[in-house]
Structures are given as C-alpha cells and as structure tokens.
C-alpha cells in the first residue's frame, strides 16, 4: 500500500541534491542513477494513469450492462 503522506515525483528525484563530501559518492554515478530512477517513475506514472483511465471506462461499461440486465429482468416479469 502506498503511504499518501510521502509523495515523491520524478522531478523531485531529478532535482534532489545529495551534497558533497570528502571521499563521498561519485557525482556522475549518482546523477546517472537519479536519472534512471526518474525515468522509471515517469513510465510507471504514465502506466498507472492509463490503467486508471481504462478501469474507469470498464466500470462505466459494466454499469451500463448491469442497468440493461435490470431493465430486461423487469420487462420479463
């Protein structure tokens, strides 16, 4: 389950500054990894939006079928 209190966007990942330290991480590798994480987050966000849209369409279609079934049952009584 996703914790709604913690919201991180791909842009947040791209802009995060890890700071500098003596004998710290390789800045180029950190930047590369940060870009990869942001790209994956962007792809997953688009995929989630596509699935959400499809789910809404399917729910609407299901509602129509249920309404039609209900009308047919009433007509057959």
C-alpha atoms as an extended CHARMM CRD file, in Angstrom:
* protein
*
        77  EXT
         1         1  UNK       CA              0.0000000000        0.0000000000        0.0000000000  PROA      1               0.0000000000
         2         2  UNK       CA              1.2520000000        3.4840000000       -0.8160000000  PROA      2               0.0000000000
         3         3  UNK       CA              1.7950000000        5.9480000000        2.0050000000  PROA      3               0.0000000000
         4         4  UNK       CA             -0.0320000000        9.0670000000        0.8100000000  PROA      4               0.0000000000
         5         5  UNK       CA              1.9300000000       11.2340000000        3.2770000000  PROA      5               0.0000000000
         6         6  UNK       CA              5.1180000000       10.5900000000        1.3010000000  PROA      6               0.0000000000
         7         7  UNK       CA              4.7360000000       11.9970000000       -2.2040000000  PROA      7               0.0000000000
         8         8  UNK       CA              7.7670000000       11.8910000000       -4.4860000000  PROA      8               0.0000000000
         9         9  UNK       CA              7.6740000000       12.9110000000       -8.1290000000  PROA      9               0.0000000000
        10        10  UNK       CA             10.1850000000       12.1990000000      -10.8940000000  PROA      10              0.0000000000
        11        11  UNK       CA             11.0570000000       15.9020000000      -10.8440000000  PROA      11              0.0000000000
        12        12  UNK       CA             11.8070000000       15.6620000000       -7.0980000000  PROA      12              0.0000000000
        13        13  UNK       CA             14.2230000000       12.8220000000       -7.8360000000  PROA      13              0.0000000000
        14        14  UNK       CA             15.9150000000       14.7290000000      -10.6450000000  PROA      14              0.0000000000
        15        15  UNK       CA             16.3640000000       17.8660000000       -8.5160000000  PROA      15              0.0000000000
        16        16  UNK       CA             17.4470000000       16.2320000000       -5.2550000000  PROA      16              0.0000000000
        17        17  UNK       CA             20.8970000000       17.4160000000       -4.1680000000  PROA      17              0.0000000000
        18        18  UNK       CA             22.9260000000       14.8050000000       -2.3020000000  PROA      18              0.0000000000
        19        19  UNK       CA             25.5450000000       17.3460000000       -1.3250000000  PROA      19              0.0000000000
        20        20  UNK       CA             29.3000000000       16.9170000000       -1.4630000000  PROA      20              0.0000000000
        21        21  UNK       CA             31.6060000000       15.2250000000        0.9870000000  PROA      21              0.0000000000
        22        22  UNK       CA             35.2280000000       14.2430000000        1.0120000000  PROA      22              0.0000000000
        23        23  UNK       CA             35.5810000000       10.6950000000       -0.2580000000  PROA      23              0.0000000000
        24        24  UNK       CA             31.8240000000       10.6480000000       -0.9150000000  PROA      24              0.0000000000
        25        25  UNK       CA             29.8500000000        9.1470000000       -3.7660000000  PROA      25              0.0000000000
        26        26  UNK       CA             30.8070000000        9.5830000000       -7.4060000000  PROA      26              0.0000000000
        27        27  UNK       CA             28.6420000000       12.5340000000       -8.5410000000  PROA      27              0.0000000000
        28        28  UNK       CA             28.3670000000       11.2820000000      -12.1260000000  PROA      28              0.0000000000
        29        29  UNK       CA             27.1180000000        7.8700000000      -10.9830000000  PROA      29              0.0000000000
        30        30  UNK       CA             24.6390000000        9.4640000000       -8.5650000000  PROA      30              0.0000000000
        31        31  UNK       CA             23.3200000000       11.7030000000      -11.3660000000  PROA      31              0.0000000000
        32        32  UNK       CA             23.0430000000        8.7280000000      -13.7250000000  PROA      32              0.0000000000
        33        33  UNK       CA             21.1820000000        6.6330000000      -11.1590000000  PROA      33              0.0000000000
        34        34  UNK       CA             18.9060000000        9.5450000000      -10.2530000000  PROA      34              0.0000000000
        35        35  UNK       CA             18.0070000000        9.9860000000      -13.9400000000  PROA      35              0.0000000000
        36        36  UNK       CA             17.2760000000        6.2630000000      -14.2980000000  PROA      36              0.0000000000
        37        37  UNK       CA             15.0130000000        6.3070000000      -11.2400000000  PROA      37              0.0000000000
        38        38  UNK       CA             13.1690000000        9.3840000000      -12.5230000000  PROA      38              0.0000000000
        39        39  UNK       CA             12.6430000000        7.7680000000      -15.9470000000  PROA      39              0.0000000000
        40        40  UNK       CA             11.2040000000        4.6230000000      -14.3630000000  PROA      40              0.0000000000
        41        41  UNK       CA              8.9430000000        6.7310000000      -12.1470000000  PROA      41              0.0000000000
        42        42  UNK       CA              7.7050000000        8.6650000000      -15.1880000000  PROA      42              0.0000000000
        43        43  UNK       CA              6.9770000000        5.4350000000      -17.0640000000  PROA      43              0.0000000000
        44        44  UNK       CA              5.1510000000        3.9440000000      -14.0780000000  PROA      44              0.0000000000
        45        45  UNK       CA              3.1530000000        7.1350000000      -13.5690000000  PROA      45              0.0000000000
        46        46  UNK       CA              2.0090000000        7.0650000000      -17.2110000000  PROA      46              0.0000000000
        47        47  UNK       CA              1.1710000000        3.3550000000      -16.9070000000  PROA      47              0.0000000000
        48        48  UNK       CA             -0.8200000000        3.9960000000      -13.7270000000  PROA      48              0.0000000000
        49        49  UNK       CA             -2.7490000000        6.8090000000      -15.4240000000  PROA      49              0.0000000000
        50        50  UNK       CA             -3.5020000000        4.5510000000      -18.4210000000  PROA      50              0.0000000000
        51        51  UNK       CA             -4.7200000000        1.7530000000      -16.1410000000  PROA      51              0.0000000000
        52        52  UNK       CA             -6.8240000000        4.1640000000      -14.1100000000  PROA      52              0.0000000000
        53        53  UNK       CA             -8.4510000000        5.5140000000      -17.2780000000  PROA      53              0.0000000000
        54        54  UNK       CA             -9.1270000000        2.0010000000      -18.5840000000  PROA      54              0.0000000000
        55        55  UNK       CA            -10.5640000000        0.9670000000      -15.2150000000  PROA      55              0.0000000000
        56        56  UNK       CA            -12.9540000000        3.9250000000      -15.2480000000  PROA      56              0.0000000000
        57        57  UNK       CA            -14.1150000000        3.0530000000      -18.7810000000  PROA      57              0.0000000000
        58        58  UNK       CA            -14.6510000000       -0.5930000000      -17.8230000000  PROA      58              0.0000000000
        59        59  UNK       CA            -16.6170000000        0.3770000000      -14.7300000000  PROA      59              0.0000000000
        60        60  UNK       CA            -18.8490000000        2.6150000000      -16.8460000000  PROA      60              0.0000000000
        61        61  UNK       CA            -19.3880000000       -0.2070000000      -19.3440000000  PROA      61              0.0000000000
        62        62  UNK       CA            -20.1780000000       -2.6430000000      -16.5380000000  PROA      62              0.0000000000
        63        63  UNK       CA            -22.6840000000       -0.1720000000      -15.0750000000  PROA      63              0.0000000000
        64        64  UNK       CA            -24.4030000000        0.0150000000      -18.4910000000  PROA      64              0.0000000000
        65        65  UNK       CA            -24.5870000000       -3.7750000000      -18.7380000000  PROA      65              0.0000000000
        66        66  UNK       CA            -25.9900000000       -4.0540000000      -15.2210000000  PROA      66              0.0000000000
        67        67  UNK       CA            -28.6010000000       -1.4040000000      -15.9640000000  PROA      67              0.0000000000
        68        68  UNK       CA            -29.5780000000       -3.2080000000      -19.1800000000  PROA      68              0.0000000000
        69        69  UNK       CA            -29.8130000000       -6.5370000000      -17.3420000000  PROA      69              0.0000000000
        70        70  UNK       CA            -32.0140000000       -4.9350000000      -14.7040000000  PROA      70              0.0000000000
        71        71  UNK       CA            -34.3130000000       -3.4890000000      -17.3780000000  PROA      71              0.0000000000
        72        72  UNK       CA            -34.5680000000       -6.8700000000      -19.1280000000  PROA      72              0.0000000000
        73        73  UNK       CA            -35.4420000000       -8.5840000000      -15.8540000000  PROA      73              0.0000000000
        74        74  UNK       CA            -38.1820000000       -6.0320000000      -15.1920000000  PROA      74              0.0000000000
        75        75  UNK       CA            -39.5440000000       -6.4770000000      -18.7210000000  PROA      75              0.0000000000
        76        76  UNK       CA            -39.6530000000      -10.2660000000      -18.3520000000  PROA      76              0.0000000000
        77        77  UNK       CA            -41.6960000000      -10.1910000000      -15.1240000000  PROA      77              0.0000000000
